[in-house]
């Protein structure tokens, strides 16, 4: 009898493994609906086959390759010198790194940026990829995309002609990566304290000297970094933005020296380093006195959107792991999916994933409008404010989602070789700090509200979404979200009457409220569209669960007779 019980338990775990999707795109009806709505049926149909193929690769080949590459002993290594003693500062990877890279680059995930208006397409690919976590490539993709956008927008024609084409090359064997080196040991988020020096050579090139404390994607062929020209003013206004090629035209290493690779908690197959520069040849990217402005608007805002999409991808994978496990794992004679506490955990993960997808792809669609000249002033204002709020909230909720998924798996959820969840949890902690810490982001939002009144445009977007809601299943939640928006605006008006320290103390609370309202409105807009299209959807139930968790005043599940049926329906959508 004991042997039978043990055999059944192991069979349940085997059934869990085989029950997981073998195609992340085909299994994700929500993503398909969101893309159809954002792209239109024609453009969506043109991309569906490629997304399906990549979804299969992400769920199979890349999944297994990334798992092996992240094992202890397989992480990147620094080889400072070649076999003959020449300085090379080379990074050596596990063979799986190039295996996955070839698959990823064949999708054109960066080549799609050759022409404006392909951000929704690109973010769909990134979302599928990051269901494997950072996987050694997501950060490099984000860094390269930021450099591409900077060169395309403000790059000098000569610099652009030399350095842009290899960044857009879809051939993994011949492509080049971009990297971002902003942080210095004394500065951290205080970029204005940067001390790396740039000296003009008078021939179009500069020389960079100094140190950078956190250099992500150190194996890249092109480094984008901030440096302060001699005699420039202090603070961020005195920073220029420069491109430093890894190698000079003769193949020699270009004046940089890697001190060491960072031993990070997560994203361990993507090497980050501390680097010294000594008279490295560099080229300005944009006007010297607009360096920091270009960093924020073109580089960091690109990375913040991609960071948020990566969080959404990780949340989706956490949901898949938890929901599938709950359906096959037996406890006390029943699958744990039959127990309300497990159902609640899975539903919480699901609704936060849907919210992250809604807000991330709304921003990607806005960016497409901006790049193609179709954006209004409100569109630009919303993008500027919400890209910061969205990066903040998806990072916070992403970590919570993975934590809840680990809880569903119990002790098994803590075992690195049992599931991907420990790796996702470690990656999420890193994603929380990359591209702006929470405090930096919410304080930037406060400054932008005070200076530019950006919240007024975001409020108009929310109201427009709510006004589009007509279906009887959604009207009650729309009323709650509308009242919550009024509350946010009232709180903001009161906050503006207080001193700076008071405002800073409550910045995150305001950010939470404003982002919850915006995500809820976006979810309602999606739900209305899906019902109008007569699609099979649980989006109305997702909206209600999300609104109840975050916005409905005095909501108490104790007094909600619909709570348990809703949880059960949401879990059965897996």
N, C-alpha and C positions, 0 to 999 in steps of 0.2 A: 504493500500500500504506500509506504514511504517513497519507494522508488517511482511509483506512478505519479505521486504528487510532484516530485522533483522534475520528472520528465515533462510533466504538463507545464510547470513553471518555466522551464527552458524553452519549451515549444511556444509558449506565449511570447517570450522575448524574441524568438526567431520570427514569429508572426508579426511582431512590431517592426522589425527591420524590413520585412518584405512588404509591409503595408504602406511604407512611406512612398511618396510620389517619385517616379523615375523621370519626371519632367516638371520643373518648377513653374514653367509658363502654362502648360496645359492644365495643371492642377489649380491655377489661381484665377478663378472666375472674376474676383474683384479687380485684379490688375487688368484683365481683358476688358472689362466694362469701362474702367477709368480711361484706358488708352483709346477705346472706341469714341468715348465722349470728347476727349481732348484732341484727338487727331482727325476725327471724322471717319466714316466707314471706309472710304476709298484709301486714304493713307494708312489706316490700320490694316486693311487687307493686304496692302503691299508689303508690310513689315511682318505680318503674322508668321510666315514660314520661317524667316530668319530668327525670330524670337522663340519659336517653337524648337528649332534646332539648338539654339544656345541654351534654352531652358533644360533640354535633355542633357547637354554636356555639363551644365552646372550641377545637376542632380546626380550625376554619375562620375564621369572622368575627373572633373575638377574637384568634386567632393572628396574622392578618394586620394587624389594627388595632394590636395591641401592638408588633409589629415596626416599623411605621411611626412610632408615637409615640415610640419609643426612639431614633430616629435623631438625630444631632447637629443642633441647631437646632430640634428639636421638643419640647424639654423644658419644664417649667413655668417661667413667668416671674413675677416680683413686680411688680405695678403698685401702688405705694404711694398714689397719688392718682387721683381720678377726673378726667374731662376738664375739670370745672369747678373743680378744685383742692381738693376735699374729700378728707380722708384716708380711704382705703378699705382699705388693706393687702390688696388682692385678688390672687388667684393666677389667672393666665391659662393655659389648657391648650390643647393641640392638640385639634381637633374629635373625634379618635378617642377621647379620654378619656370624653366623654359618650356616644359610641356604645357603647362597651363597658360603661359604667356602667349604661345602660338595660337591656342584656341581663342583666347580673348581678343587678340589683335585682329584676327581674321574677321571678327564681327564689324570692324570699322568703328569701334567705340570712341576713338579719337578722330579718325578720318572724317566722321560725319560732321565735325566742326569746320570742315573746309568751307562750307556755305552756311550762312546764318539760318536760324530757324529749326534746328534739329535737336534741341535740348530734351524734349519729351522722349524722343527716340533714344538718345544717349542714356538718359536716366533710367529708362526701362531696362536697358542692358546692365547698367550698374546695379539696379535693384535685384536682378536675377543673380548676378555674380556674388553679391554680398550676402546672399543666403548661405554662403560659405565663410562668412566673416570677411576680414580684410584680405585673407588668402594670398598675401604677398604682392598684390598688384593694385588693389583698389586705391591705396594712397598715391601710388605713382600715377595712376590715371587722373586723379583729382589734381595733383601738382602739375601734371603736363597740361591739363585742360586750362588751368589758370594762366600758365605761361602762354599758351596758344592765344587765349583771349587778350592778354596784355599786348602781345606782338601784333595781333590783327588790328587792335584798336588804336594803339599809340606808338607802335614801333616805327622806327626810321626805315625807309624803303631798303636801304642797303643791309641793315641788320635783319630785317624781315626776310629778304631774299635768301640770306645765308642760313638762317637758323629755323625758320618756320617750316619749310617743306619736310625735313626729317621728323618733326613732331607730329605731322599729319599722315605719315607713311603707315599704311595698314599692314606692311610686311614686318613681322616681328624680328626677322634677321637683320633688317636694315634700318629700322625705326630708331628714334632717339627719345629718351625720357626727359622730362623737366623735373626740377626740384625747387623747393622753397626754403630759403635759409633766412629767417627773420630774427629769431630769438638769440639774445646774448645773455651771458651769465648774470649780468647786473640788471637786465631789463625785464625778462619774462614778458608779461603782458604790457609792460611799460616800454613800448617800442621807441618812444621818444628819447629813452636813455641810451640808445644804441651808440656805440663808439667806433665801430669799424669805419675806416677812412678811405675815401676815394680821391685819387689825384689825377687831374686832367693832363693827358699827354699832348694835347693839341692836335692830334691827328685823327680824332674820332674815337680813339680808344682811351680808356682810363686804367689806372692801377689800383687794386684793392688790397688793403692790408688790415688785419684784425682777426678776431675770433668769433665764431658762431657756436652757440651752446647746444642747440637742438636742430640738427640738419636731417630732415626726413628725406628718404629716397636718395641716400648718399651715393648710390651706384648710377645716378642719372648722368647723362652726357651734357646737360645744360643746367646750370644753377641760376636761379633768380633770387637776388638778395638785395637788401637795403644797405646803404653805406652813406656816410656823411662827407660831402665834399669839404675840402679845407676851407676854413673861414665861414662855413655855412652857419646859419642860426641854430640855436639849440632846439630841442624838442622834435616832434614829428615833422614840422614844417621845413626843417633843414635836411631831411633825408632824401636821397635820390634812389632810384630803382635801377638795378644793373643786371645784365646777363653775363655770367662767367662761364665760358665753355670749359668742359672738363679737360680737354686737351688743346694744345696749340696746333697750328696748321702742320707743323713738322711731326706731330704725334707725341710730343713731350707733355708730361703732366703740367698743368697750368697753375703753378704757384699755390697749390693747396696741400695741406698735410692733415691727414685724419689722425686725431689723437687716440680715439677709441670708438668702438660701437657702443651704443646705449643698450644696457641689459633691461629691456622693458617688460612690464607686466603682461602686455598684450601686443597684438600686431607684430609678433616676434619674427615672422618671416619677411618683413619689410625692414631693411636696415636703416637705422637712424644713428647719427654720429655727432661727435664734437670735432670741429674743424678749425684749423688756423690757415689764414691766407697771408701770403707774403708777395706783394707786387704781382698779383694775379691780373692778367689782361681781362678787361671788362668793357662792356658796351652799354650805354644808357638805353633804357626802355622808357620812352616818353620824355617829357620835359623834366629836367633835373629838379626843379622846384615843385613838381607835382608827384614826386615819388611816392609818398605815403598815401596820397589820394588815389593814385592808380593801384597801389597795393590793395587797398580796402575795396574799391569799387570793382576792380577787374579780377583780382587774384583771390582775395579772401572771400568775397561774396560768391565766387564760383565754387570754392572749396566748401563753403558753408552749406550750399545747396547739396553738394555731393555727399558731404558728411551726413546730412539729414536723410538723404535717400539710402545711404549705407545703413543707418540706424533702422530705417523701415525694413530693409532687406533682412537684417539680423532679427528683428521682431517677428517677421513672417516665418523665418526658420524656427524660432523659439516656439511659435504657435504650432507649427507642423510637428515638431518633436513632442510637445506636451499633449496635443490633441490625439495623435496617433498612439502614444503610449497609454493614455487614459482609456482608449477604446479596447485594448487587448490585455492590459495588466489586471490580473485577478487579485482581489483582496476580500477576505471573508465571504467567498463564494460568488462574488459579483465583479464585473469589470468596474474599475474605479470611476469610469465615466458615468456610472449610474449614481454616484454620490454627489450631492449638491456642492460640497466644498471644492471638489475637483472641477466640476462644471463651472463654478464661479471663477476659479483661477484661469481656466482656458478662455472663458468669455471676456475676462478683463484683458488678457493678452490680445485677443482678437480685435476688440473694439479699439484699443490703442494702436494696433497695426493699421487698421483701416483709416484711422485719423491721420497717422503719419503718412500713409500713401496719398490721402486726399490733399493734405497741405503741401507735400513735396512736389506732386505733379501739378498742382495749381501754380506753384512758383516756377516750375519748369516751363509751363505754358505761358506765363507772364514774360519770362525771359525770351521765349521765342517771339512774342509780340514786340518786345523792346528791340531785339536784334533785326527784325524785319521791318522796322519803322511803322508798325501798326499800333504802338502803345500810346495811351493817353497820359497826361500828367498824373492822373490818379494811379494808373498802372505802375508808373515809375516810383511813385511814392510808396505804394503798397509793397512793391518788391524790396525797396530799400529798408523798410521797417520789418517786414515779415520774414525776410531771409534770416535775420538775427533771432527773432522770436522762435522761428521754426527750428533752427539749429539747436537752440537751447532746449526746447521742450522735447524734441525727438531723442536727444541724448539722455535726458532725465528719464523719460518714459521707456526708452529702450533698455536701459539697465534694469529698471523695475520689471519689465516684461521677461527678460532672461532669468532674473531671479525667481519670478513666479513659476517659470517653466521648470527650473531646477527643483523647486518645491514639489511639483507634480511627480517628478521622477523619484523623489525621496533621496535616499542615500546614493542610489545609482547615479543621480544627477550630478554628484560631485566628482565622479570618476572620469578622468581625462580620456580613457580608452573606451568608455561605455557609450558616450554620446558627444556630440559637438558642443553641448551647452557650456562646459567650463571654458572652452576656447572663445565662444561667443561672449561670455561674461567678461573675460579678460580684455577682449577687443573693445567691448562697449565702454569700459572704464577709460581706455585711451581716447575713444571717440568723444567722450565727454569733455576732454581738455583740448583736443586739437581744434585749430581754427577759431580759437577764442573760448576762454573759460566762461562758465555761466555768468559770473559777476560782470565780466567785461561786456558780454553781449547785452545783458539787461540794462546796464548803465549807458551803453551806447544808444539803446532805444529811448531811454529817458532824455538824453541830450538831443536826439533827433526830434522828439516830440516838442521839446521846449524851443528848438531853433526853427524847425521846419513845419510843425503841426502835422506830421505824417499820419498821426492816428486818425485824423479826420477822413483821409482817403480810405484807410482800412475799415473804418466804421461804415463808410458808404458801400464798400464791397460787401461787408457782412449783411447790411440791410438789403442790398440787391439780391443776394442769395436767398434771404428769407422771403422776400417778395415773390420769388419764383415758385415758392412752395404752395401747392393747391390741393394735394392729395390728403384725404381725410386721415390716413394713418400718420401723417407727419405734422399736421396743424398744431396739435397740442405741444409737441416738442419745439416747433418754430416759435410759438408764443413764449415759451420759457427762455429760449435763446435770445429773443428780442428784449425781454426784460433784463436778462443778464448783461446784454450790451449796454442798456441804459445805466445799469449799476456800475459797470466798468467806467463809463464816461463820467458819471458822477464822482466816483472815487478819484479818477484822474484830475478832475477839476479841483477837488479838495486838496489833492496832493500838490498841485501847482501853487497853492497858497502857502505851503510850508517851506521851511528852510532846506538847504541842500542835504544835510545829514539825515533829516527825516525822510526825504525823498529816496535817498540811497537805501535806507533801512527797509523800505517797503517796495523796492523796485522789483524784486522777484515775485512778490505776491501779485503785483499789478501785471507782470508778464504772464504769470500762470493764468490769471483771469482772462486777459485779452486773447491769449493763444487758445484757451479752451473754447471761448466764444467763437473764434474764427474757424477752428477746426470743426466745431459742431455745425456751423453754417455751411461749410464746404461739404460736410457729410450729408446734410439735408439736401443741398443742391444735387449731389450725386444720386441720392435716394429718389428724388423726384424724377430725374432723368431715367433711371432704371425702371421705375414704375410706368412712366410714359411709354417706354419701349416694350413694356410687358415682358420684361426679363425675369427669370426666376432669381429672386434676390432676398437676402436677409438684411439688407442695408437698413430698412426701417427699424428692425430690432436692434441692430448695432447702434443706430442713432439714439434710441431710447436708453440703452444701457450706458452709453457715453454721457448723455445729458444727465441721467440720474446720478452718475458717479461724480460729476464735476459741477453741474450748474443748477439743478432743480432745488430750490430752497426747501429745506426741511425734509428732503426725501428720506424715507425710512423703509428699507426692504422688509422690515417686520410687518408693515402694514400694506404691502404690495402683493396682492394675490396673483399678479401676472409674473412675478419675479422668477419663480422656479420654472414655469413653462417656457419663459424666455431663455433661461440658461440652457435648458434641455434642447431647445430648437437651435440655438447658436452652436452648441457642441456637435449636433448631428449634421452640421454643414461640412464637417471635415470630409 
